[in-house]
Amino acid sequence: MAEIWKSLPSWVRNIVVPILVLIIAFNVLGIVFSVISSLVWFAVKALVVVGIAAGVVILVKRAAKG
């Protein structure tokens, strides 16, 4: 691996490789943030559904008493 690295031209080692590393890092960060945001959005939707269901149950119980 060291031989391959040393055989690369200096412009590849100093310019191309860091740019590729930055692109890969941004893609990985984007994937992580999208997974986290989708999980948070799913949790918010689940809480809304649970809240609506609880409201319906409360209304049905009040209507059954009255």
Phi, psi and omega per residue, in radians:
M1 nan -0.696 3.128
A2 -1.138 -0.614 3.122
E3 -1.160 -0.703 3.111
I4 -1.112 -0.751 -3.127
W5 -1.100 -0.735 -3.128
K6 -1.276 -0.419 -3.134
S7 -1.381 -0.277 3.120
L8 -1.226 2.550 3.052
P9 -1.115 2.718 -3.062
S10 -1.120 -0.590 -3.139
W11 -1.174 -0.516 3.086
V12 -1.251 -0.764 -3.136
R13 -1.179 -0.613 -3.041
N14 -1.615 -0.384 -3.061
I15 -2.075 -0.957 -3.005
V16 -1.207 -0.814 -3.098
V17 -1.098 -0.816 3.096
P18 -1.084 -0.633 3.111
I19 -1.139 -0.755 3.097
L20 -1.092 -0.697 3.116
V21 -1.113 -0.717 3.112
L22 -1.134 -0.731 3.123
I23 -1.093 -0.783 3.127
I24 -1.127 -0.711 3.136
A25 -1.112 -0.743 3.114
F26 -1.135 -0.659 3.109
N27 -1.143 -0.728 3.120
V28 -1.133 -0.758 3.103
L29 -1.103 -0.677 3.097
G30 -1.096 -0.717 3.110
I31 -1.127 -0.775 -3.131
V32 -1.086 -0.817 -3.131
F33 -1.146 -0.638 3.135
S34 -1.209 -0.650 3.092
V35 -1.139 -0.795 -3.136
I36 -1.112 -0.768 -3.119
S37 -1.186 -0.602 3.100
S38 -1.207 -0.622 3.080
L39 -1.164 -0.709 3.114
V40 -1.146 -0.742 3.132
W41 -1.113 -0.682 3.086
F42 -1.104 -0.710 3.125
A43 -1.122 -0.703 3.115
V44 -1.113 -0.776 3.116
K45 -1.084 -0.723 3.132
A46 -1.103 -0.715 3.115
L47 -1.146 -0.646 3.096
V48 -1.128 -0.776 3.132
V49 -1.103 -0.746 3.119
V50 -1.111 -0.703 3.110
G51 -1.119 -0.756 3.103
I52 -1.118 -0.739 3.123
A53 -1.097 -0.709 3.117
A54 -1.125 -0.709 3.096
G55 -1.101 -0.710 3.116
V56 -1.124 -0.743 3.134
V57 -1.088 -0.755 3.131
I58 -1.097 -0.767 3.134
L59 -1.136 -0.693 3.119
V60 -1.140 -0.725 3.114
K61 -1.129 -0.698 3.114
R62 -1.147 -0.671 -3.139
A63 -1.213 -0.580 3.135
A64 -1.226 -0.577 3.124
K65 -1.264 -0.658 -3.038
G66 -1.493 nan nan
